[in-house]
Amino acid sequence: SHMQVLVVSIVTYVGSILGIVLMYVWYAPTSACKLNILFITVTLVLVQLMTFVSVNSKVKAGYLAPGLMGIYIVFLCWSAIRSEPHTEICNRKAEVATSADWLNIASFVIAVIVVVAATFSTGIDSKCIQFKSAETESEDDDIPYGFGFFHFVFAMGAMYFAMLFIGWNAHQEMEKWTIDVGWASTWVRVGNEWLAAITYIWMIVAPIVWKRRQVGSSSACA
């Protein structure tokens, strides 16, 4: 199992770097593509930063988690650049995608399945984030999920798909066989990427920060 984890970690990390290199080649062919260069460079920095923080002697989170997160944020960066308007000279690969109708349809179907699965699992796990009441409910009335939270999550998923159809901008016209294309969609995905990386770093650093604060407060009280 140690060897399997090591192999998967290496594959994911190498895959992240390879994806970044390919994005430089495909979407930043000239120095004029400053915005794409910015997106890809920030992604590279985030991958290196997550790896550095994870393998730090005080964190010791290993290579697997940052490798998987690296693949994820590289995918988000790639999808963000692909969401740029097809008229952009730095996004020539997107022009080819407009003729591949089956690819857009397949991507949409996969996205539907993933979001439905995620919203369903999140909805039925709502009791995990709720405080237990003092009174014990009868087993007959004990429902494995909260009605309100369950429908709230599905409503959010439905609104997410509605925004994909209009490209996160109600005033923009979508081309035929295109979904989630436009500058609004691009910045939403970029923001999602940066937020995911920051959240991951905070999750592995927070225990150390809180522990130091607790030790500091204990010493002050003593």
N, C-alpha and C positions, 0 to 999 in steps of 0.2 A: 504494500500500500504506500509506503514511503516513496518507492521508485515511481509508482503511477502518478502520485501527486507532483513529484519533481518533473516528470515528463510533460504532464498537462500544463504545469506552470511555465516551462520553457516554451511550449508550443503557443500558449496564449500570449506571452510576452513578445516572442518573435513575430507572431501574427499581428500584434498591435503596431510594432515598428514597421513591418512590411506594408500594412495598410496606410500608414502615414506617408511612407515613401511613394506609394502608388498615387496617393492624393496629390502630392507635390507634382508628380509627373503629369497627371491627368487634368488637374484643376488649377495648377499654378504654373503654366508653361512659360510665362514671361513675368518680369518684375512689375508689370502693370497690374497684375492680379493681386493687388495689395490686400484686399479684404479676405480672399481665400487663403493667402499666405498667413494672414493674422489668425484665422480660424485653425489652420493646420498646425501652426507653430504653438499656439496656446494648448492645443490637444497634446502635442509632443511634450510640452512642459508639464502638463497635468499627469501624463503617464509616468514620467520620470519622478515627479514629486510624490505620487502615490506609492511608487515602488520604494523610494528612499525612506519615506515615513514608515512604511510597513515593515521594512527590514531593519529599522533602527533598533539598537540594543534594548531600548526601554519599551518599545512596542512589541516587537517580535511577532508580527502578524503573518510572516512568511511571504512567499512569492505567488501563491495561488490566487488569493483574493485580489491583489492589485493587477494580476494578469487578466483575470476575468473582467474586472472593472475597466482595464485598459481596452480590451476588445469592445466593451459596451460603449465607452465614450468615443472610440474611433468610429464605431458604427453611427453614433449620433452625429458626429462631425460630418461623416460621409453623406448621411441623409439630409443634413442641413444644407450642404453645398448642392446636393441634387435638387433641393427645393427652390433654389434660386431660379428666377425667370429664365426661360430657355433662350431668350434673346441675348443673354450675357455671353461675351466672347470667351470668357474664362470657364464657361460651363458647356463646352462643346459635347461632352458625353451625354448631356441631358437631351440634346437634339436627337440623338440616336434612340433614346428611350421613348420618344413620342410615337415612333413607328412600332414599338414592341408592345402592342395592346395587351397581349396575353401576360406579359410580365407585370404590368400595372394591375391587372385583374387578380393575378396570383398573389401579389404583394398585399392587395387590399383584403383578400380572403384570409390570408395568414394573419394580418393585423386584427381582423374581426375575431378570429379564434383566440388569439393571444389576449386581447383586451377583455373579451367575455370571460375567459378562464380566470384572468386576474381579478376582475370585478366580482365574479362569483366567489372565488376563494377568500377575497377580502371581506365580502359581505357576510359570509357564514362564520368568519372568524372574529366578528365584531365583539363577541363576549370576552375575547382574550384581552381587550383593552378597556373593559368596563369594570368598575368596582363591584365586588360581590355585596349583595344586600345582607343585612343582618338576619332577615327572615328567610328561612329555607323554603323554596318553592317545591311544590309537589312534582314528582317525576312526570306525571301525566301532562302538566302544563309547562314543563321545561322545554322550550323550543331552542334548537341549537344555533339560532341566529336572531339578531334583533331586526324586527320588521323595518323600523325607520332607517337604520344605518344601511341595511341591505338595499333598500330602494334608493337611498341617497347615492350609494356607490354606483348602482346601475344607471341612475340619472346622469351622474357625472360622466360615465362611459359613453352614454348616448350623446351628450353634448360635445364630448371630445370628437366623436365621429362626425357630428354636424359641422364642427369647425374644420375638420379635414376636407370636407366637400367644398367649403367656400375659401379654403386657404387662409383661415384666421382673419379674413378681411371681407366683410360683406359688400364692399364697394368695388371689388375686383372681379373681372370676368375670367372664368376658368376655361382653358382650352379643352378640346375633346380628348377623352381618355387620359386626362391628367387629374391627379388628386394631390392636394396639399402642396401646391406650387405657388410661390410668391415670396416677397421679402419678409412679410409677416411670418410665414411658416418657417423661413430660414432662421429668423431671430428667436422664435419660440423653441426650435430644436437646439440652437446654440445655447440659449439660456438653460434648457433642460440638461445639456451636457455639463455645463459649468456647475450647476447646482448639484448634479449627481456626484461629481468629483469632490466638491467641497463637503457634501454630506458624508461621503465615505471617509475622508480624512478626519472629519470631526468625530465620527463614530469610533475610530480607533485611537484617537488622541484624548477624547473626553474622559475615559476612565482614569488616565494618568493625571489629567488636570484636576479632576474632582478629588482624587486621592491626595494630591499635594495640598489642596485647600483644606481637606479634613485634617491632615497632619499639622498644617500650619495653625489651624484654629485650636487644635488640641494642645499644641505647644504654647500658644498664647494664654490659654486658660490655665495651664500648669504654672 
